[in-house]
Structure formats: C-alpha cells, structure tokens
Amino acid sequence: MTFAEECYALLTKVPKGRVTTYKDLAQALGTKAYRAVGTAMNRNPYAPKVPCHRVVNNDGRLGGFAHGQEKKACLLRKEGVQIKEGKIVGLEKLRFRFE
C-alpha cells in the first residue's frame, strides 16, 4: 500500500461533523511528513468517499483544498461544522484523534 493509500484508509475513519489535522494523520501513520499528507489529500481520487475536506491545519485554519477553500468550507458546514474567519470553531471538541 502506498503512503497516499494509507492516508486515505485512515481518513475514512473520521466521521461526518468531525475534523482531523494533517499532523494527526501523519502521527497516526508513524511519520512527521505532514506536508506529504497534504499532498496526498490534494491528489485524493476517491473524494468524497475519502473525505479530505475533513483535514485541517493544526491551528484550526482550513488549509488547502483541491477545489478551493470556499468549497471545503461549504462541505464542512453541510456536516454541521462551524467556521469563523477561516478557522474551525471549537476545534478541540470536533477534533478526531486516531487511537
């Protein structure tokens, strides 16, 4: 399995209405390659089944998205996630942590 496929498999565990971070995904994969996680999300051929829109920056900022930040924000809002000034409201409450 490629690194990207490992990212996608892990990401399918993040439920609707929750988010995770690039850092959380990388750590769950046993690496510090946060940017590589971002690259995998940007190239995700399985969206929306693999919900790359649920991956945000460690500080709650939306981060990048292949279809633009407005589309990412729209998808998250449809799942009940509140966004204010480009950041997730209540990040720690909504943050999904891998076990």
CORFENMO-V205025 format. One record per residue. N is the residue number from 1. RES is the residue in one letter. PSI is psi in whole degrees, -180 to 180 (NA if undefined). Layout:
n=N res=RES psi=PSI
n=N res=RES psi=PSI
//
This chain:
n=1 res=M psi=135
n=2 res=T psi=166
n=3 res=F psi=-46
n=4 res=A psi=-43
n=5 res=E psi=-36
n=6 res=E psi=-41
n=7 res=C psi=-48
n=8 res=Y psi=-42
n=9 res=A psi=-43
n=10 res=L psi=-41
n=11 res=L psi=-28
n=12 res=T psi=-13
n=13 res=K psi=-15
n=14 res=V psi=116
n=15 res=P psi=163
n=16 res=K psi=143
n=17 res=G psi=3
n=18 res=R psi=161
n=19 res=V psi=163
n=20 res=T psi=177
n=21 res=T psi=162
n=22 res=Y psi=-40
n=23 res=K psi=-44
n=24 res=D psi=-42
n=25 res=L psi=-47
n=26 res=A psi=-46
n=27 res=Q psi=-39
n=28 res=A psi=-26
n=29 res=L psi=0
n=30 res=G psi=32
n=31 res=T psi=166
n=32 res=K psi=17
n=33 res=A psi=64
n=34 res=Y psi=-39
n=35 res=R psi=-33
n=36 res=A psi=-35
n=37 res=V psi=-45
n=38 res=G psi=-41
n=39 res=T psi=-43
n=40 res=A psi=-41
n=41 res=M psi=-40
n=42 res=N psi=-28
n=43 res=R psi=11
n=44 res=N psi=110
n=45 res=P psi=-1
n=46 res=Y psi=9
n=47 res=A psi=144
n=48 res=P psi=1
n=49 res=K psi=-39
n=50 res=V psi=104
n=51 res=P psi=73
n=52 res=C psi=-18
n=53 res=H psi=-14
n=54 res=R psi=6
n=55 res=V psi=124
n=56 res=V psi=171
n=57 res=N psi=159
n=58 res=N psi=-26
n=59 res=D psi=6
n=60 res=G psi=-9
n=61 res=R psi=150
n=62 res=L psi=-35
n=63 res=G psi=-172
n=64 res=G psi=168
n=65 res=F psi=134
n=66 res=A psi=-29
n=67 res=H psi=10
n=68 res=G psi=153
n=69 res=Q psi=-33
n=70 res=E psi=-42
n=71 res=K psi=-41
n=72 res=K psi=-46
n=73 res=A psi=-42
n=74 res=C psi=-46
n=75 res=L psi=-43
n=76 res=L psi=-42
n=77 res=R psi=-38
n=78 res=K psi=-24
n=79 res=E psi=4
n=80 res=G psi=7
n=81 res=V psi=128
n=82 res=Q psi=140
n=83 res=I psi=132
n=84 res=K psi=126
n=85 res=E psi=42
n=86 res=G psi=13
n=87 res=K psi=151
n=88 res=I psi=130
n=89 res=V psi=126
n=90 res=G psi=43
n=91 res=L psi=-49
n=92 res=E psi=-33
n=93 res=K psi=-36
n=94 res=L psi=-10
n=95 res=R psi=125
n=96 res=F psi=127
n=97 res=R psi=134
n=98 res=F psi=140
n=99 res=E psi=NA
//
